[in-house]
Amino acid sequence: MWRFLKAIKDREHRVALSTWVGAIAAVIYTVAPIDLIPELVLGPLGFVDDIGIWTIFAVLFTREHRRWQASLVSR
């Protein structure tokens, strides 16, 4: 995992735009005061939308990690 993050930092691996957008959206949506399902009204059920956004980001991040691993094998 650390090698993958270092490869991104050192620009050895280009991350897809959709992954960047997903990461930025996840962070903004988590800290934004506007929520589709407010936690104050629905309690723990209100975290479902936050978890969904982070799940989408995790899928995109995993896809990028697999792309990076495949590029190492093809070298």
Short mmCIF file of the C-alpha atoms (twelve columns), coordinates in Angstrom:
data_MODEL
# 
_entry.id   MODEL 
# 
loop_
_atom_site.group_PDB 
_atom_site.id 
_atom_site.type_symbol 
_atom_site.label_atom_id 
_atom_site.label_alt_id 
_atom_site.label_comp_id 
_atom_site.label_asym_id 
_atom_site.label_seq_id 
_atom_site.Cartn_x 
_atom_site.Cartn_y 
_atom_site.Cartn_z 
_atom_site.pdbx_PDB_model_num 
ATOM 1  C CA . MET A 1  0.000   0.000  0.000   1 
ATOM 2  C CA . TRP A 2  2.764   2.457  0.903   1 
ATOM 3  C CA . ARG A 3  4.569   1.718  -2.361  1 
ATOM 4  C CA . PHE A 4  1.364   2.532  -4.226  1 
ATOM 5  C CA . LEU A 5  0.925   5.858  -2.432  1 
ATOM 6  C CA . LYS A 6  4.598   6.657  -3.043  1 
ATOM 7  C CA . ALA A 7  4.131   5.866  -6.752  1 
ATOM 8  C CA . ILE A 8  1.264   8.364  -6.864  1 
ATOM 9  C CA . LYS A 9  3.271   10.974 -4.970  1 
ATOM 10 C CA . ASP A 10 6.299   10.504 -7.240  1 
ATOM 11 C CA . ARG A 11 4.030   10.618 -10.308 1 
ATOM 12 C CA . GLU A 12 4.990   7.117  -11.353 1 
ATOM 13 C CA . HIS A 13 1.285   6.242  -11.539 1 
ATOM 14 C CA . ARG A 14 -1.366  8.526  -12.971 1 
ATOM 15 C CA . VAL A 15 -4.628  8.336  -11.067 1 
ATOM 16 C CA . ALA A 16 -7.813  8.471  -13.133 1 
ATOM 17 C CA . LEU A 17 -9.850  11.652 -12.988 1 
ATOM 18 C CA . SER A 18 -12.882 9.732  -11.694 1 
ATOM 19 C CA . THR A 19 -10.857 8.606  -8.666  1 
ATOM 20 C CA . TRP A 20 -9.754  12.165 -7.900  1 
ATOM 21 C CA . VAL A 21 -13.341 13.382 -8.231  1 
ATOM 22 C CA . GLY A 22 -14.550 10.576 -5.952  1 
ATOM 23 C CA . ALA A 23 -11.937 11.404 -3.324  1 
ATOM 24 C CA . ILE A 24 -12.689 15.115 -3.365  1 
ATOM 25 C CA . ALA A 25 -16.447 14.482 -3.313  1 
ATOM 26 C CA . ALA A 26 -16.118 12.094 -0.358  1 
ATOM 27 C CA . VAL A 27 -14.149 14.604 1.697   1 
ATOM 28 C CA . ILE A 28 -16.379 17.561 0.821   1 
ATOM 29 C CA . TYR A 29 -19.594 15.622 1.414   1 
ATOM 30 C CA . THR A 30 -18.332 14.360 4.772   1 
ATOM 31 C CA . VAL A 31 -17.412 17.801 6.105   1 
ATOM 32 C CA . ALA A 32 -20.193 19.811 4.418   1 
ATOM 33 C CA . PRO A 33 -23.038 20.899 6.680   1 
ATOM 34 C CA . ILE A 34 -25.588 19.858 4.022   1 
ATOM 35 C CA . ASP A 35 -26.567 16.180 4.156   1 
ATOM 36 C CA . LEU A 36 -29.018 14.074 2.153   1 
ATOM 37 C CA . ILE A 37 -29.889 12.020 5.243   1 
ATOM 38 C CA . PRO A 38 -29.263 14.199 8.333   1 
ATOM 39 C CA . GLU A 39 -27.785 12.451 11.350  1 
ATOM 40 C CA . LEU A 40 -29.572 14.784 13.752  1 
ATOM 41 C CA . VAL A 41 -32.969 13.639 12.507  1 
ATOM 42 C CA . LEU A 42 -32.393 9.932  11.863  1 
ATOM 43 C CA . GLY A 43 -29.514 9.168  14.216  1 
ATOM 44 C CA . PRO A 44 -27.207 6.333  13.103  1 
ATOM 45 C CA . LEU A 45 -29.275 5.779  9.953   1 
ATOM 46 C CA . GLY A 46 -28.103 9.206  8.840   1 
ATOM 47 C CA . PHE A 47 -24.592 7.855  8.300   1 
ATOM 48 C CA . VAL A 48 -25.756 5.568  5.476   1 
ATOM 49 C CA . ASP A 49 -25.189 8.201  2.792   1 
ATOM 50 C CA . ASP A 50 -21.740 9.051  4.194   1 
ATOM 51 C CA . ILE A 51 -20.774 5.386  4.218   1 
ATOM 52 C CA . GLY A 52 -22.074 5.049  0.655   1 
ATOM 53 C CA . ILE A 53 -19.897 7.894  -0.599  1 
ATOM 54 C CA . TRP A 54 -16.808 6.434  1.113   1 
ATOM 55 C CA . THR A 55 -17.645 2.985  -0.285  1 
ATOM 56 C CA . ILE A 56 -17.694 4.396  -3.813  1 
ATOM 57 C CA . PHE A 57 -14.315 6.011  -3.166  1 
ATOM 58 C CA . ALA A 58 -12.930 2.731  -1.778  1 
ATOM 59 C CA . VAL A 59 -14.013 0.904  -4.942  1 
ATOM 60 C CA . LEU A 60 -12.357 3.543  -7.141  1 
ATOM 61 C CA . PHE A 61 -9.185  3.464  -5.037  1 
ATOM 62 C CA . THR A 62 -9.054  -0.338 -5.221  1 
ATOM 63 C CA . ARG A 63 -9.424  -0.133 -8.997  1 
ATOM 64 C CA . GLU A 64 -6.473  2.255  -9.157  1 
ATOM 65 C CA . HIS A 65 -4.385  -0.034 -6.962  1 
ATOM 66 C CA . ARG A 66 -5.101  -2.978 -9.258  1 
ATOM 67 C CA . ARG A 67 -4.210  -0.888 -12.329 1 
ATOM 68 C CA . TRP A 68 -0.905  0.014  -10.682 1 
ATOM 69 C CA . GLN A 69 -0.173  -3.623 -9.809  1 
ATOM 70 C CA . ALA A 70 -0.936  -4.658 -13.392 1 
ATOM 71 C CA . SER A 71 1.469   -2.021 -14.683 1 
ATOM 72 C CA . LEU A 72 4.227   -3.471 -12.467 1 
ATOM 73 C CA . VAL A 73 3.705   -6.944 -13.898 1 
ATOM 74 C CA . SER A 74 3.793   -5.692 -17.490 1 
ATOM 75 C CA . ARG A 75 7.146   -3.935 -17.025 1 
# 
